[in-house]
Amino acid sequence: MQVRTQMKNALRRLRALERSPQFQPPQSLLKQIEDRALKQASDEDLEMMKLLVIDCQKGGARTPTERESKMLAAHSATLDAEAQRIGFKSFAEAERKGKITMIKG
């Protein structure tokens, strides 16, 4: 019975270790760019993005409002700036190279 308890404890600790950040695969460059860009967005912009995504998922194709268009343009510029910080010409280039890397890897 004691061995069984020790095994359960060992498995529980192993699972906890596997979930820890140092045992997770590193983020892709695209994910890093996206995360950095999202961290720069305001709470209001994040909420607006969330609502746009929900609308798209519901199949509600609509024209974005002027405020939404400005927010999307600003976010796109932030994505490009973050991609350039890492060494790409633009976010689009990072996406192309990221997809090629994923296919090769």
N, C-alpha and C positions, 0 to 999 in steps of 0.2 A: 504494500500500500504506500509506503514511504517513497519508493522508486517512482511510482505512478504520479505522486504529488510533485516530485522533483522534475519529472518530465513535463508535466503541465506548466510548472513555473518556468522551465527553460523555454518551452514553446511560446509562452506569453511574452517573455522577455525578448525572444528572437523576433517575434512579430512587431513588437514595439520598436526594436532597432531597425527593422526593415522599413518602417514608416518614417524614420528620422531623416531629416534633410540630407545628411552626408551620404546616405545610401540611395538617394534618388538620382536618376540620370540628370545630367546638366541640361538646363533649358536651351532650346535652339536659339540661334541668333534672332530669328523672327519673333519668337516669344519674348525675348528680352526687349526688343524694340517696341513691341506692342505694350508690354507691361510698363515700360518707361513712359511711353506716350500717354497711357491711361492715368498714370500717377500725376501727370501734369494737368489733367482735365479737372474742371470744377465739379462739385457735387451736382450742381444744376445740369451741367453738360452730360455727366454720367447718367443722370436720371432720364434725360432726353434721349440718350443713346439706347437706354434700356427700353423705353417706350417704343422707339422706332423698331427695335428688334422684335418686340412683342407683336407690333402691327404687321411686320413682314411674316412672322411665323403664322399669324392668323390668316394670311393671304390677302391682307388689306393693302393692295398696291395703291399708293396715293402720292401725290406730289408733296415733297417736304415744304414746310413753311419757310419763310425767309430766315427766321432765327435758326431753324434746324439746318438749313443749307449753310449758313455761316458757321455753325458749330461743326458740321461735317468737313467743311473746307479747312477750318482751323486745326481739326484733328488730323486731317490728311497732311497738312504742313508740318505738324508736330511729328508724325510718323516719318516723314522725309528727313527732318532735322535729326531725329534719333538714328535713323539709318546712316546718315552722313557721319555722325559721331563715331560709328563703328567702322566706317570705311567704305560704305557703299555710296553710289551716286544718288540713289533714291530708294524709297521703300519698295517700289516696283522691281528694281534690280535685286534687292534683297530677297523678295518673294521668288523671283525667277531662279536665282542661285540657290535658294533654300529648297525649292522643289527638285532641282537637279541633284543637289546633295542627298536629299531623301531618297530619290530613285536609285542613285549609285550606291548609297550606303545601305 
